[in-house]
Amino acid sequence: MSNMADYLLIGNTRLHWASIENYSYKFHHTLINQSFPENIDFNNLIWASVGKYPTDNFLKKNQVTHKDINLKHIPQHIGIDRALVCFAALRKIENKLNKNLLIVDLGTTVSITKIDSKGNILGGQLFPGFMTQLKSMEQNTKNLVFPNKLFIPKNKFEISTMNAMLRGVYNSIIGAINISFDRTKDILILCGGDSKLIGNSLKKEIEALIIEPNLVMYGMILLNKI
């Protein structure tokens, strides 16, 4: 990344960056073990962390924590990334009918969080993400290998092992979403690294679907503008 990062979220497997370019925000995602960008101004870097990563070079005053986020009934033990997506969804998503917001963050772990239109956190669910499930099958099963290409197979029942793995993991995720999503009372929002992969297929079943891959970063940006 050549431009200075204004915002950084440290995830479990990736570093998520937001920087301003030509008066608009650009988003970048790097592996957590990649070299740190050389031109970072640590004095102006706003950051938050949910992963294991050294933060000695970061200013403590620039860290985003739960106390910075004005949400009602927010448990202090939930990840700062979940708190930020709730904060961003409440302010960024149009909700004229005052529905609940069902936010599905599709990352290393899938988090499903429900808040009402006033920002009360109603609760959530956690389970392994798309690639985490695939890696688990490879690590714990003798004859299953992580697919060389990630896509959503068209058929509900597949013949090839690779396609069966991909379709099975996809079905597990959309199954959890479908069970959790009340079409009359909720707005469904997908975010995170796999939101486009999952969302583009899910759109065939749920038309009123909002896909905002970088919602957590918008949470940091919007919070800084208050």
Buried (B, 14 or more C-beta within 10 A) or exposed (E): BEEBBBBBBBBBBBBBBBBBEEEEBBEBBBEEEEEEBEEBEEEEBBBBBBBEBEEEEBEEEBBBEBEBBEBEEBEEEBBBBBBBBBBBBBBBBEBEEEBBBBBBBBBBBBBBBBBBBEBBBEEBBBEBBBBBBBBBBBEEEEEBEBBEEEEBBEEEEBEEEBBBBBBBBBEBBBEBBBEBBEEEEBBBBBBBBBBEBBBEBBEEEBEEBBBBBBBBBBBBBBBEEE
